[in-house]
Every structure is written in C-alpha cells, then in structure tokens.
Amino acid sequence: MSPHLILRVVSKLLIPLIVIFGLYVQFHGDFGPGGGFQAGVIIAVAVILYALIFGMDEARRAVPPGAVRYGAALGVLIYAGVGVATLFMNGAGEPLNFLDYDALHPDQGHHTGQHYGILLVELGVLTTVASVMLAIFYAFAGRVPDIPDEEW
C-alpha cells in the first residue's frame, strides 16, 4: 500500500471542491467580497495541490506550461479588449472613456452594462492571475530536484 494513498484520495475529493469555491468567489465578486484576483489564486492553488500530491510531471500534463503562458496573455487581452471595446462603443459626440461599462449595453440601463463589464474584466483578471501563479510555481518547482518516495 502506498504511503500517500490517503493524500491522493482526499486530494481527488478536495480539488474539484476548491475549483468550485474559486468559481463561487469569481461570480460572487459582483455582489460581495471576492473577484478575479482571489478566484485566480484559489484555482491556481488547486493545481498546485495536485502537483504536490501527484508530482510535477502529472501537473504539467494536466495544465501544460504552454497553456499557462497563453492563459496569462489571454487574460490581459480580455481585460484590455473590454476597455478598448467600450472606447469605441460610445455614441457619437460622447467622450471616449476606457472601461465605460455603460457602453456595453446602453439600451438596458446602467446596471446591465456594469454587470457585463465587471464580469468580463474579472474573467480576464482570473485568467491572468491563475496563469501567472502557475507560471511562478512551475518556474520554482523546476529548480528543485524531485525526492524519491523511498527517502520520505
């Protein structure tokens, strides 16, 4: 019997719950504390826990470093894209305002545009933060030699 059997079983139960909690923090950020940064860290922690329990090779197979790099860039593009879109969606004669969320849904009133804008920006922040946290973890974990299970 593997000495890490209990850790593996418990982590397989906890990791999906950690991701669900991260998504809860993401989508609850409109109405209370939380948002993209906190959710990004929580989701990155789920992958880091997976790497600590199952090893770096398995974690890199589950979330490849290339996907992490693209995720960091994609998150910034989502954030900036929402801002640029709101710049050009203002009506004629109105001032150009970066991240003016009212331009996203002008016919539905103030709150609908704000809701969509904040949701999209927070999604960009979530993607960037989770990806950057994983990139930092992969960079530091790659410098430490693996310790065989026999030495534990």
Rosetta blueprint (number, residue, H / E / L):
1 M L
2 S L
3 P L
4 H L
5 L H
6 I H
7 L H
8 R H
9 V H
10 V H
11 S H
12 K H
13 L H
14 L H
15 I H
16 P H
17 L H
18 I H
19 V H
20 I H
21 F H
22 G H
23 L H
24 Y H
25 V H
26 Q H
27 F H
28 H H
29 G L
30 D L
31 F L
32 G L
33 P L
34 G L
35 G L
36 G H
37 F H
38 Q H
39 A H
40 G H
41 V H
42 I H
43 I H
44 A H
45 V H
46 A H
47 V H
48 I H
49 L H
50 Y H
51 A H
52 L H
53 I H
54 F H
55 G L
56 M H
57 D H
58 E H
59 A H
60 R H
61 R H
62 A H
63 V L
64 P L
65 P H
66 G H
67 A H
68 V H
69 R H
70 Y H
71 G H
72 A H
73 A H
74 L H
75 G H
76 V H
77 L H
78 I H
79 Y H
80 A H
81 G H
82 V H
83 G H
84 V H
85 A H
86 T H
87 L H
88 F H
89 M H
90 N L
91 G L
92 A L
93 G L
94 E L
95 P L
96 L L
97 N L
98 F L
99 L L
100 D L
101 Y H
102 D H
103 A H
104 L H
105 H L
106 P H
107 D H
108 Q H
109 G L
110 H H
111 H H
112 T H
113 G H
114 Q H
115 H H
116 Y H
117 G H
118 I H
119 L H
120 L H
121 V H
122 E H
123 L H
124 G H
125 V H
126 L H
127 T H
128 T H
129 V H
130 A H
131 S H
132 V H
133 M H
134 L H
135 A H
136 I H
137 F H
138 Y H
139 A H
140 F H
141 A H
142 G L
143 R L
144 V L
145 P L
146 D L
147 I L
148 P L
149 D H
150 E H
151 E H
152 W L
